[in-house]
Amino acid sequence: SVASMSDIVWAINPRRDSLLDLVRRMRRFANEIFATRKIEFQFRAPETEQDLKLGANIRRDVFLVFKEALNNAMRHSDCANVDIELRLERSWLVLKVSDDGRGFDASVSSDVQGLLSMERRAKSLGGQLHLNSCLGKGTEIVLRVSRGRRTEEAIRKD
């Protein structure tokens, strides 16, 4: 619960409203979660977008989807490597987390609650969550959310 409160305080802090702050928090979490396990990871993210401002909802929900994806990889995948990419595509913020673990059949997965939670967060931001997993071939989760408020028409054009 202390970690959850820390996440909430960080998300609503207006001094932490940049993409760079989100990237730093994500890197720190990835280092913490994988440090004691034999899981290697790569993290690619824009470092020069220091002035890009992100709202509290985007920061919080993107970070919580990120945490869920990493926790799932650590607990369930039996992976050796995780690849994390956060990038900007026009007016979208795109997060991709993939692992080289055992994969699963999403239609019969027993840990559906975490996936449903990630999907709800993506929808609440007007974004999309895509899950690709195959037995023996790992799992990939891709989250696409708008960097700012956009109309339905603008979303369809992208």
C-alpha positions in Angstrom: 0.0 0.0 0.0 3.0 2.3 0.5 4.0 1.8 -3.1 0.5 2.5 -4.3 0.3 5.7 -2.3 3.7 6.8 -3.7 2.4 6.2 -7.2 -0.7 8.3 -6.5 1.3 11.2 -5.0 3.8 11.1 -7.9 0.9 11.0 -10.5 -0.8 14.1 -9.2 2.3 16.1 -8.5 2.3 18.9 -11.1 6.1 19.1 -10.9 6.2 15.6 -12.4 4.2 16.3 -15.5 6.9 15.7 -18.1 7.6 12.7 -20.3 11.1 12.6 -18.8 9.7 12.2 -15.3 7.5 9.3 -16.5 10.6 7.7 -18.2 12.7 8.0 -15.0 10.0 6.4 -12.9 9.5 3.6 -15.3 13.3 2.9 -15.5 13.6 2.9 -11.7 10.7 0.4 -11.4 12.1 -1.9 -14.1 15.5 -1.8 -12.3 13.9 -2.6 -9.0 11.7 -5.5 -10.2 14.3 -7.2 -12.3 17.4 -6.5 -10.2 17.0 -9.6 -7.9 16.0 -11.9 -10.7 17.9 -13.3 -13.6 15.9 -11.3 -16.1 17.7 -9.0 -18.4 15.9 -6.0 -19.9 16.4 -3.2 -22.4 14.5 0.1 -22.1 14.3 2.5 -25.0 12.6 5.9 -24.5 13.0 9.4 -25.7 15.4 11.3 -23.5 15.2 14.7 -25.3 11.5 15.3 -24.9 12.0 17.0 -21.5 9.5 19.7 -22.2 6.6 17.4 -23.3 3.9 17.8 -20.7 1.6 14.9 -19.8 -1.5 15.1 -17.7 -1.9 13.3 -14.4 -4.3 10.7 -15.8 -2.0 9.7 -18.7 1.0 9.5 -16.4 -0.8 7.4 -13.8 -2.6 5.0 -16.2 0.4 4.5 -18.5 2.6 3.8 -15.5 0.1 1.4 -14.0 -0.2 -0.5 -17.3 3.6 -0.6 -17.4 3.8 -2.0 -13.9 1.2 -4.7 -14.6 3.0 -5.8 -17.8 6.3 -6.1 -16.0 4.8 -7.9 -13.0 3.1 -10.3 -15.4 6.4 -11.0 -17.2 8.3 -11.5 -13.9 5.7 -13.7 -12.3 4.2 -15.8 -15.1 6.3 -15.9 -18.2 9.5 -17.6 -17.0 11.4 -15.3 -19.3 15.0 -14.4 -19.5 14.7 -11.1 -21.4 12.2 -8.2 -21.5 12.2 -5.5 -24.1 10.6 -2.2 -23.2 10.0 0.6 -25.6 8.3 4.0 -25.0 8.0 6.1 -28.1 6.2 9.1 -29.6 4.2 8.5 -32.8 2.7 11.8 -34.0 0.1 12.6 -31.3 0.3 9.1 -29.7 2.4 7.8 -26.8 3.2 4.1 -27.4 4.4 1.7 -24.8 5.5 -1.8 -25.9 6.6 -4.5 -23.5 7.6 -7.9 -24.8 9.2 -10.9 -23.2 10.8 -14.1 -24.5 8.9 -16.3 -22.0 6.6 -19.3 -22.4 3.6 -17.2 -23.7 0.0 -18.3 -23.2 -3.3 -18.7 -24.8 -5.1 -15.5 -23.8 -8.5 -17.1 -24.3 -7.8 -19.6 -21.4 -5.6 -17.5 -19.2 -6.3 -17.7 -15.5 -4.9 -14.2 -14.8 -7.4 -12.3 -16.8 -8.0 -9.6 -14.2 -4.7 -7.9 -14.8 -5.3 -7.8 -18.6 -8.9 -6.5 -18.1 -7.5 -3.8 -15.8 -4.9 -2.8 -18.5 -7.7 -2.7 -21.1 -9.9 -0.5 -18.9 -7.1 2.0 -18.4 -6.4 2.2 -22.1 -10.1 2.8 -22.9 -10.4 5.4 -20.2 -7.6 7.3 -21.9 -9.2 6.9 -25.3 -6.4 4.5 -26.3 -5.9 1.0 -27.4 -4.3 -2.1 -25.8 -3.1 -5.0 -28.0 -2.0 -8.3 -26.6 0.0 -10.8 -28.7 1.0 -14.1 -27.1 1.7 -17.5 -28.3 2.7 -20.6 -26.4 6.4 -21.0 -26.4 7.0 -17.6 -28.1 6.5 -15.0 -25.4 4.1 -12.2 -24.9 3.9 -8.6 -26.3 1.7 -5.9 -24.9 1.3 -2.6 -26.9 -0.5 0.4 -25.4 -1.3 3.4 -27.6 -2.7 6.5 -25.9 -3.2 10.1 -27.1 -0.7 12.5 -25.6 -3.4 15.1 -25.0 -7.2 15.6 -25.4 -8.3 14.8 -28.9 -11.6 14.5 -30.6 -13.0 11.3 -32.0 -12.4 12.7 -35.5 -8.7 13.3 -34.8 -8.2 9.8 -33.4 -9.8 8.3 -36.5 -7.5 10.3 -38.8 -4.4 8.9 -37.0 
